[in-house]
């Protein structure tokens, strides 16, 4: 999917976890938005779900 910076200048505060919402944040950033992801103090649970991708959670990677 080609994203040509259509959201340049948009600021997004992302308050979510798991898979679908962070993926959406990534798509917004790819389209040019500045995305700040806020996580719980212990981090997004998906970061430590398993160690399937070079020491990172396969879901998070």
Wavefront OBJ file of the C-alpha trace (Angstrom):
o trace
v 0.000 0.000 0.000
v 1.502 3.340 -1.019
v 1.269 6.040 1.614
v 2.468 9.407 0.417
v 2.663 11.329 3.698
v -1.014 12.367 3.540
v -1.086 12.812 7.329
v 2.008 15.027 7.562
v 1.486 17.521 10.407
v -1.025 15.345 12.310
v -0.088 14.406 15.896
v -1.521 11.169 17.348
v -1.300 10.004 20.961
v -1.759 6.251 20.900
v -3.160 4.720 24.132
v -3.562 1.053 23.281
v -1.982 -2.375 23.371
v -2.030 -5.793 21.725
v -1.932 -6.175 17.954
v -4.566 -4.337 15.900
v -4.283 -0.902 17.530
v -0.454 -0.699 17.411
v -0.627 -1.819 13.782
v -3.018 1.049 13.105
v -0.537 3.430 14.768
v 2.193 2.128 12.487
v 0.012 2.746 9.428
v -0.727 6.294 10.616
v 3.009 6.908 11.067
v 3.723 5.453 7.623
v 1.213 7.966 6.242
v 3.154 10.819 7.824
v 1.512 11.330 11.217
v 3.686 11.805 14.275
v 2.602 8.965 16.577
v 3.517 8.755 20.253
v 2.637 5.372 21.787
v 2.008 5.505 25.544
v 2.381 2.196 27.369
v 1.777 0.953 30.901
v 4.849 1.125 33.194
v 5.506 -2.581 32.558
v 5.110 -2.076 28.794
v 2.728 -3.478 26.224
v 2.038 -7.119 27.146
v 2.747 -8.114 23.539
v 6.439 -7.198 23.995
v 6.972 -10.204 26.261
v 4.394 -12.635 24.878
v 7.088 -15.040 23.669
v 10.672 -14.940 22.394
v 9.923 -16.026 18.845
v 11.703 -13.369 16.747
v 15.361 -12.816 17.640
v 14.585 -12.371 21.352
v 11.497 -10.190 20.754
v 7.901 -11.191 20.957
v 6.730 -12.474 17.585
v 3.540 -10.436 17.992
v 5.453 -7.229 18.754
v 8.009 -7.773 15.985
l 1 2 3 4 5 6 7 8 9 10 11 12 13 14 15 16 17 18 19 20 21 22 23 24 25 26 27 28 29 30 31 32 33 34 35 36 37 38 39 40 41 42 43 44 45 46 47 48 49 50 51 52 53 54 55 56 57 58 59 60 61
